[in-house]
């Protein structure tokens, strides 16, 4: 549901009952675009979540259940049921910010259990304030967890080019611009100079984090010097 620009990224996946593995092939075929996981007796996701066949469980970005529906009781073939579930997902994906401090309520409650923290606070004393910890999806409660940004060298078309990997809060609650420059003076984010490699990769680690990779083009890489920077433009 990225097209709706909802703020928080909505991902849908299916989890098959542990005893029904023989029917996986009915779902996993060339036409299926839904990520499909097989539950096991050791993991027992169905048991832990107390779900039955055709239940839909909606989790927040910290993997906490916030909504449950059943598609047998509410068949999505009926327009009103389809719209009700779709609208519920879209509403949950809008990041509420009750205290208007730039930190989504979901993030503040997930880490601290309240809305008392401030964007400029640094509860773990690691030098990164809460707003920075949020935008780059690091832990605001661990000094060992710092915003992750790492560079690498690629060779598109046989020419050296810089690349960068960084972690960010998934969705559109925080907006980033990745730019390249040959001289640290003139910066551009034109796709002819720098582009995103692949798709945003959600980490599903309970922190709402995603990993993103950008790389200079072969044209940019052919220049005698090159630099990349990541700018947060909102919140």
C-alpha positions as CSV (number, residue, x, y, z in Angstrom):
1,X,0.0,0.0,0.0
2,X,2.8,2.4,-0.8
3,X,0.8,4.2,-3.3
4,X,-1.4,5.6,-0.6
5,X,1.7,7.3,1.0
6,X,0.4,6.3,4.4
7,X,3.6,6.9,6.4
8,X,4.1,3.5,7.8
9,X,4.8,0.6,5.4
10,X,2.1,-2.0,5.0
11,X,3.4,-5.6,4.3
12,X,1.2,-8.7,4.0
13,X,2.3,-12.3,4.4
14,X,0.7,-15.6,5.0
15,X,1.5,-18.2,7.6
16,X,0.3,-21.8,7.0
17,X,-0.8,-24.1,9.8
18,X,1.9,-26.5,11.0
19,X,-0.2,-29.6,10.1
20,X,-1.1,-28.3,6.6
21,X,2.3,-28.2,4.9
22,X,1.1,-30.6,2.2
23,X,-1.1,-27.8,0.8
24,X,1.6,-25.2,0.4
25,X,1.9,-25.9,-3.4
26,X,-1.7,-24.7,-3.8
27,X,-0.5,-21.2,-2.7
28,X,3.2,-21.1,-3.7
29,X,3.1,-20.9,-7.5
30,X,4.3,-18.5,-10.2
31,X,1.2,-16.3,-9.8
32,X,1.4,-15.8,-6.1
33,X,3.0,-12.5,-4.9
34,X,2.2,-13.1,-1.2
35,X,5.2,-14.1,1.0
36,X,4.2,-17.5,2.4
37,X,5.7,-18.9,5.6
38,X,5.2,-22.5,7.0
39,X,4.5,-22.7,10.7
40,X,6.1,-25.5,12.7
41,X,5.3,-27.2,16.0
42,X,8.5,-25.7,17.4
43,X,7.5,-22.1,16.5
44,X,3.8,-22.6,17.0
45,X,2.9,-19.1,15.7
46,X,-0.8,-20.1,15.4
47,X,-0.9,-21.3,19.0
48,X,0.9,-18.3,20.4
49,X,-1.3,-15.9,18.5
50,X,-4.5,-17.9,19.3
51,X,-5.7,-17.8,15.7
52,X,-7.9,-20.1,13.6
53,X,-8.1,-20.7,9.9
54,X,-8.4,-17.6,7.8
55,X,-7.7,-15.2,10.6
56,X,-6.0,-11.9,9.7
57,X,-3.8,-10.5,12.4
58,X,-2.5,-7.0,12.0
59,X,0.8,-6.1,13.8
60,X,2.3,-2.7,14.4
61,X,5.9,-1.8,13.5
62,X,7.0,-3.4,16.8
63,X,5.2,-6.7,16.0
64,X,2.4,-6.1,18.5
65,X,-1.1,-7.3,17.5
66,X,-3.5,-4.4,17.1
67,X,-6.3,-5.9,15.1
68,X,-7.8,-9.3,14.2
69,X,-10.3,-10.3,11.6
70,X,-11.6,-13.6,10.1
71,X,-12.1,-13.9,6.4
72,X,-14.7,-16.7,6.8
73,X,-16.9,-14.5,8.9
74,X,-16.1,-11.4,6.7
75,X,-15.6,-12.7,3.2
76,X,-13.5,-10.2,1.2
77,X,-15.6,-11.1,-1.9
78,X,-18.2,-8.7,-0.4
79,X,-17.3,-5.1,-1.1
80,X,-18.2,-3.8,2.4
81,X,-15.9,-6.4,4.1
82,X,-13.0,-5.7,1.6
83,X,-13.3,-1.9,2.2
84,X,-13.6,-2.3,5.9
85,X,-10.3,-4.2,6.2
86,X,-8.5,-2.0,3.6
87,X,-9.6,1.2,5.5
88,X,-8.5,-0.3,8.8
89,X,-5.0,-1.1,7.4
90,X,-4.7,2.4,5.9
91,X,-5.8,4.1,9.2
92,X,-3.3,2.0,11.2
93,X,-0.6,3.0,8.7
94,X,-1.0,6.7,9.4
95,X,1.7,7.6,12.0
96,X,-0.1,9.4,14.8
97,X,1.9,12.1,16.6
98,X,-0.3,13.2,19.5
99,X,2.3,15.6,21.1
100,X,3.4,17.0,17.7
101,X,7.1,16.5,18.4
102,X,8.1,14.7,15.2
103,X,8.3,11.3,16.9
104,X,5.4,9.0,16.0
105,X,3.4,7.7,19.0
106,X,4.0,4.2,17.7
107,X,7.7,4.6,18.1
108,X,7.6,6.4,21.5
109,X,5.3,3.8,23.0
110,X,7.3,0.9,21.4
111,X,10.5,2.0,23.0
112,X,9.5,3.9,26.2
113,X,5.8,3.1,26.9
114,X,4.9,6.8,27.0
115,X,5.1,10.1,25.1
116,X,7.3,11.9,27.6
117,X,10.6,11.7,25.5
118,X,11.6,14.6,23.3
119,X,13.3,14.6,19.9
120,X,16.5,16.2,21.3
121,X,16.7,13.8,24.2
122,X,19.5,11.2,24.4
123,X,18.4,8.7,27.0
124,X,21.1,6.1,26.2
125,X,23.9,8.8,26.1
126,X,25.4,7.6,22.8
127,X,25.5,11.0,21.1
128,X,22.5,10.4,18.8
129,X,19.3,12.1,19.8
130,X,15.9,10.5,19.7
131,X,14.9,12.0,16.4
132,X,18.1,10.6,14.8
133,X,17.6,7.2,16.4
134,X,14.0,7.1,15.1
135,X,14.8,8.1,11.5
136,X,17.7,5.6,11.2
137,X,16.0,2.9,13.2
138,X,18.6,2.4,15.9
139,X,17.8,1.7,19.6
140,X,17.3,4.8,21.7
141,X,17.9,2.7,24.8
142,X,21.2,1.1,23.9
143,X,24.5,3.0,23.6
144,X,25.8,0.1,21.5
145,X,23.1,0.7,18.9
146,X,24.0,3.6,16.6
147,X,22.5,4.8,13.3
148,X,23.8,2.4,10.6
149,X,25.3,3.9,7.5
150,X,28.0,2.0,5.5
151,X,29.8,2.6,2.2
152,X,31.0,0.2,-0.4
153,X,32.7,0.3,-3.8
154,X,31.0,-1.1,-6.9
155,X,32.1,-1.3,-10.5
156,X,29.2,-0.6,-12.8
157,X,30.2,-0.9,-16.5
158,X,33.7,-1.7,-15.2
159,X,34.2,1.8,-13.6
160,X,34.5,2.3,-9.9
161,X,31.5,3.9,-8.2
162,X,30.5,4.5,-4.6
163,X,27.6,2.9,-2.9
164,X,25.9,3.4,0.5
165,X,23.7,1.1,2.7
166,X,21.7,2.6,5.6
167,X,18.9,1.6,7.9
168,X,15.8,3.7,8.2
169,X,12.4,3.6,9.7
170,X,10.2,1.9,7.1
171,X,7.5,3.8,5.3
172,X,7.2,7.5,4.7
173,X,7.1,8.8,8.3
174,X,10.7,10.0,7.7
175,X,11.8,11.3,4.3
176,X,15.3,10.9,3.0
177,X,17.3,12.3,0.1
178,X,20.5,10.5,-1.1
179,X,22.8,12.7,-3.1
180,X,26.2,12.4,-4.8
181,X,28.9,15.1,-5.5
182,X,32.2,15.2,-7.3
183,X,33.5,18.1,-5.1
184,X,31.5,18.4,-1.9
185,X,30.0,21.6,-3.3
186,X,27.6,20.6,-6.0
187,X,25.1,17.9,-5.0
188,X,22.5,16.0,-7.0
189,X,20.0,13.2,-6.6
190,X,19.3,12.8,-10.3
191,X,18.9,9.1,-11.2
192,X,21.4,9.7,-14.0
193,X,24.0,10.2,-11.2
194,X,22.8,8.0,-8.3
195,X,20.0,5.5,-8.0
196,X,18.4,3.1,-5.5
197,X,19.6,-0.5,-5.8
198,X,16.7,-3.0,-5.5
199,X,13.8,-2.4,-3.2
200,X,13.5,-1.3,0.4
201,X,14.2,-4.4,2.5
202,X,12.2,-4.7,5.7
203,X,14.1,-6.4,8.5
204,X,11.1,-7.6,10.5
205,X,13.2,-7.3,13.7
206,X,10.5,-5.7,15.9
207,X,11.9,-2.1,15.5
208,X,10.2,-1.0,12.3
209,X,13.6,-0.9,10.5
210,X,14.2,-1.3,6.8
211,X,17.5,-1.4,4.8
212,X,18.2,0.7,1.7
213,X,21.0,0.7,-0.8
214,X,22.0,3.4,-3.2
215,X,24.8,3.5,-5.8
216,X,26.4,6.0,-8.2
217,X,25.9,5.3,-11.9
218,X,28.8,4.3,-14.1
219,X,28.9,7.9,-15.4
220,X,29.3,9.3,-11.9
221,X,31.8,6.6,-11.1
222,X,34.0,7.7,-14.0
223,X,34.7,11.0,-12.4
224,X,38.0,11.5,-10.6
225,X,36.3,11.9,-7.2
226,X,33.0,11.1,-5.7
227,X,31.0,11.5,-2.5
228,X,27.6,10.4,-1.2
229,X,25.5,11.9,1.6
230,X,22.2,10.9,3.1
231,X,19.9,13.8,4.2
232,X,16.8,13.6,6.3
233,X,14.4,16.2,5.1
234,X,11.4,15.4,7.4
235,X,10.1,15.2,10.0
